[in-house]
Structure formats: C-alpha cells, structure tokens
Amino acid sequence: MTVAVKICGIGDPAAMTAAVEGGARWAGLVFYERSPRHVAPPLAAELARMVPTGIRTVGLFVDPDDEYLASVVTRVPLDLIQLHGEETPARVAAIRAAHAIPVMKALKVGEPGDLDRAAAYAGSADRLLFDARPPARVSALPGGNGIPFDWTILAGRSFPLPWMLSGGLTAANLGEAVAVSGAGAVDVSSGVEDRPGHKDPALVRAFLAEAARL
C-alpha cells in the first residue's frame, strides 16, 4: 500500500516542484505569521498555480478570524482548509459552510485521551490530522516542531473521519510510524527541511520515495 503524503509548509517553487513530481497527494501552504513557513497570499497564489489537477492544495490556518480567512481564500485557490488551532466543532462547521471548502481539523496528541476529541468533529470536519502536542515553551508553534508522539496509541483505533498522521516524521522513521499507527496518510513539514522553514527538494523526494515503497 502506497502511503498518501501531504508536504506542508511549501514556500518556494523548487519545493513545490519536488512535491508535485515526487507524488505528493496534498501540497500545504501555511498562513500563520508566527511560523517560519508562513507565505503571503501573492506568493501562495503563485505556488498554488503550480499544483496540477489531482493534487490538492491545502491552506493551514491557526484560529483565523473571518476577515483574514476570507482575504486568503479569495486570492488563493484552496481545495482544503486545515485548522491547526483551538477551533471548536462549531467554528469548524461555520468555516466549512462559509467557504464551501472541505476542512481538516488538527488535533494535538500527547496521550490516549486526546484522541477522544475526534468524535466531536464528525459532523463538522471532513478529515482529521493527529499531530504531536507542542512542547510547553513560549516559542513553540502549534505544529511543525519536529516532535513525534507515541504512535502505539493509534494502533487498532477507528475514527469517524479519514485521518492522517503528523509530528516528527522523516524518511528514516516513516516506515515504523506507519507500521505502528496504521496510518494510510501522513503529513510532513520539518522532516524535509534543511533549516527551519526551508524545504530541501532532495529530502522531499526522499520522503515521497520512501512512502511509495510502503
């Protein structure tokens, strides 16, 4: 089984080319100004135009207000909105209805009980993403910290929505992560970077090649 991959935090044409040509299923753009992967809408629109039919363009937001979300969605063609903050099921449903774009809700995971929140989003989100809970430091970002969580807590679990695994994934540990968790889709960001916020095309291709072998 080939594992479907989302490359998150793409910030330049070289990285986008590597993702597209390497077989990524989703190409992620980050619209969160605190992140080193943040892209302004004009550049994001250029990158989105590089994405061919069959690959979905994803916009990542963290607790966005209506005005900011609308300003991005009207300028950048998105196939999926990823919400990576503390958005409630009601907020997710409102965003999904307002823009008529499917929504993926990220849930922060550190212990088995964190997975119980998934059920609450069954009627509002289209997908779930399980990411590692950020470390307890002021500089920590909501995601993209390069930290895995205990994949065994996903083993044998079923959820009401399609889901993908994120958090500390690299080409080196991808096989183990998939085997342990049972994930059919994964999301990678810092694991294909040579420095914070900069995707290394060679690392992107290596990750995608490893996923294709699984």
C-alpha positions as CSV (number, residue, x, y, z in Angstrom):
1,M,0.0,0.0,0.0
2,T,1.4,3.4,-1.0
3,V,1.1,5.9,1.8
4,A,-0.5,9.2,0.8
5,V,1.6,12.2,1.7
6,K,1.0,15.8,2.4
7,I,4.0,18.1,2.2
8,C,3.2,21.0,4.5
9,G,4.8,24.4,4.6
10,I,5.9,24.7,1.0
11,G,7.5,28.1,0.4
12,D,9.2,28.2,-3.0
13,P,8.9,26.8,-6.5
14,A,11.7,24.3,-6.1
15,A,10.0,22.7,-3.1
16,M,6.6,22.7,-4.9
17,T,8.1,21.1,-7.9
18,A,9.7,18.3,-5.8
19,A,6.4,17.7,-4.1
20,V,4.4,17.5,-7.3
21,E,6.9,15.5,-9.3
22,G,7.6,13.2,-6.3
23,G,3.9,12.1,-6.0
24,A,2.6,14.1,-3.0
25,R,-1.2,13.9,-2.7
26,W,-1.5,17.3,-0.9
27,A,0.6,20.5,-1.1
28,G,0.4,22.6,2.0
29,L,0.7,26.4,2.3
30,V,1.0,28.0,5.8
31,F,-1.0,31.1,6.5
32,Y,0.2,31.7,10.1
33,E,2.6,34.6,10.6
34,R,4.4,33.2,13.6
35,S,5.6,30.2,11.6
36,P,8.9,30.3,9.6
37,R,6.8,28.6,6.9
38,H,4.4,31.5,6.5
39,V,3.7,32.6,2.9
40,A,1.9,35.8,2.0
41,P,-1.1,35.4,-0.3
42,P,0.6,36.7,-3.5
43,L,3.4,34.1,-3.3
44,A,0.9,31.4,-2.2
45,A,-1.2,32.1,-5.2
46,E,1.8,31.6,-7.5
47,L,2.7,28.4,-5.8
48,A,-0.9,27.2,-6.0
49,R,-0.9,27.7,-9.7
50,M,1.9,25.1,-9.9
51,V,-0.3,22.4,-8.5
52,P,-1.8,20.2,-11.2
53,T,-5.2,18.5,-11.2
54,G,-5.2,15.5,-8.9
55,I,-3.1,17.1,-6.2
56,R,-5.0,19.1,-3.5
57,T,-3.8,22.5,-2.3
58,V,-4.2,22.9,1.4
59,G,-4.2,26.2,3.4
60,L,-3.1,25.9,7.0
61,F,-4.6,28.4,9.5
62,V,-4.4,28.8,13.2
63,D,-7.6,30.2,14.8
64,P,-8.2,32.6,11.9
65,D,-10.7,35.4,12.1
66,D,-13.3,35.6,9.3
67,E,-11.7,38.6,7.6
68,Y,-8.3,37.1,7.3
69,L,-9.6,33.7,6.2
70,A,-11.8,35.4,3.5
71,S,-8.9,37.5,2.3
72,V,-6.8,34.4,1.7
73,V,-9.5,32.2,0.2
74,T,-10.5,34.8,-2.3
75,R,-6.9,35.2,-3.6
76,V,-5.5,31.6,-3.3
77,P,-7.3,28.6,-4.8
78,L,-7.6,26.1,-2.0
79,D,-9.0,22.6,-2.1
80,L,-8.8,22.0,1.7
81,I,-8.7,24.3,4.7
82,Q,-6.5,22.9,7.6
83,L,-7.4,24.3,11.0
84,H,-4.5,23.9,13.4
85,G,-5.6,25.9,16.4
86,E,-8.2,25.6,19.1
87,E,-11.2,25.7,16.8
88,T,-14.3,24.2,18.2
89,P,-16.6,21.9,16.2
90,A,-19.0,24.8,15.8
91,R,-16.2,27.0,14.5
92,V,-15.1,24.4,12.1
93,A,-18.6,23.9,10.8
94,A,-19.1,27.7,10.3
95,I,-15.8,28.0,8.3
96,R,-16.8,25.0,6.2
97,A,-20.2,26.4,5.4
98,A,-19.0,29.9,4.8
99,H,-16.4,29.0,2.1
100,A,-17.8,25.7,0.8
101,I,-14.3,24.2,1.0
102,P,-13.6,20.9,2.9
103,V,-11.9,21.3,6.2
104,M,-9.3,19.2,8.0
105,K,-9.1,19.7,11.8
106,A,-5.8,19.1,13.5
107,L,-5.9,17.6,17.0
108,K,-2.9,17.8,19.3
109,V,-2.0,14.4,20.8
110,G,0.1,13.6,23.8
111,E,-1.8,10.8,25.5
112,P,-4.6,8.3,24.6
113,G,-7.3,10.5,26.0
114,D,-6.5,13.3,23.4
115,L,-7.9,11.0,20.7
116,D,-11.3,11.1,22.3
117,R,-11.9,14.6,20.9
118,A,-12.1,13.2,17.4
119,A,-15.7,12.2,17.7
120,A,-16.8,15.7,18.4
121,Y,-15.7,16.8,14.9
122,A,-17.5,14.0,13.0
123,G,-20.3,16.4,11.8
124,S,-18.2,19.5,11.1
125,A,-14.9,18.4,9.6
126,D,-14.1,16.3,6.5
127,R,-10.7,15.0,7.8
128,L,-8.7,14.8,11.0
129,L,-4.9,15.2,11.5
130,F,-3.2,13.9,14.6
131,D,-0.2,16.0,15.4
132,A,2.1,15.9,18.4
133,R,1.2,18.2,21.3
134,P,3.6,21.2,21.2
135,P,6.2,21.4,23.9
136,A,5.5,23.6,26.9
137,R,7.6,26.6,25.9
138,V,6.6,30.1,24.8
139,S,8.3,29.8,21.4
140,A,6.6,26.5,20.5
141,L,4.4,26.6,17.4
142,P,1.0,24.8,17.1
143,G,2.7,22.4,14.7
144,G,5.9,21.8,12.8
145,N,8.0,21.3,15.9
146,G,9.6,18.1,14.7
147,I,8.3,16.1,17.6
148,P,6.6,12.7,17.3
149,F,4.1,11.3,19.8
150,D,3.6,7.7,20.9
151,W,2.2,6.1,17.7
152,T,1.1,3.0,19.5
153,I,-1.9,4.9,20.9
154,L,-3.4,4.9,17.4
155,A,-2.9,1.2,16.8
156,G,-6.2,-0.5,16.3
157,R,-8.3,2.6,16.8
158,S,-11.1,3.7,14.4
159,F,-12.3,7.2,13.9
160,P,-15.4,8.7,12.3
161,L,-13.4,10.6,9.6
162,P,-10.4,9.9,7.4
163,W,-7.2,10.9,9.2
164,M,-3.5,11.5,8.7
165,L,-0.5,11.3,11.0
166,S,1.8,14.2,11.6
167,G,4.6,15.1,14.1
168,G,8.3,14.4,13.8
169,L,8.1,12.3,10.7
170,T,11.2,11.7,8.5
171,A,12.1,9.3,5.7
172,A,14.0,7.3,8.3
173,N,11.1,6.7,10.7
174,L,8.2,6.8,8.3
175,G,8.1,3.0,7.9
176,E,7.9,2.4,11.6
177,A,5.4,5.2,12.1
178,V,3.0,3.7,9.5
179,A,3.5,0.1,10.7
180,V,2.8,1.0,14.3
181,S,0.0,3.5,13.8
182,G,-1.8,2.0,10.8
183,A,-1.8,5.4,9.1
184,G,-2.7,5.4,5.4
185,A,-1.9,9.1,5.1
186,V,0.9,11.3,6.6
187,D,1.9,14.9,6.9
188,V,5.5,16.1,6.9
189,S,7.0,19.5,7.4
190,S,10.2,20.0,9.4
191,G,11.3,16.4,8.5
192,V,12.0,17.5,4.9
193,E,13.8,20.8,5.8
194,D,17.5,21.7,5.9
195,R,16.7,24.7,8.1
196,P,13.6,25.9,9.8
197,G,11.1,27.0,7.1
198,H,13.1,25.8,4.1
199,K,12.2,22.6,2.3
200,D,15.1,20.7,0.8
201,P,13.9,19.3,-2.5
202,A,16.1,16.2,-2.1
203,L,14.6,15.5,1.3
204,V,11.1,16.0,-0.1
205,R,11.8,13.5,-2.9
206,A,13.4,11.0,-0.5
207,F,10.4,11.1,1.8
208,L,8.0,10.6,-1.0
209,A,10.0,7.8,-2.4
210,E,10.0,6.0,1.0
211,A,6.2,6.5,1.2
212,A,5.8,4.9,-2.2
213,R,7.7,1.8,-1.1
214,L,5.5,1.1,1.9
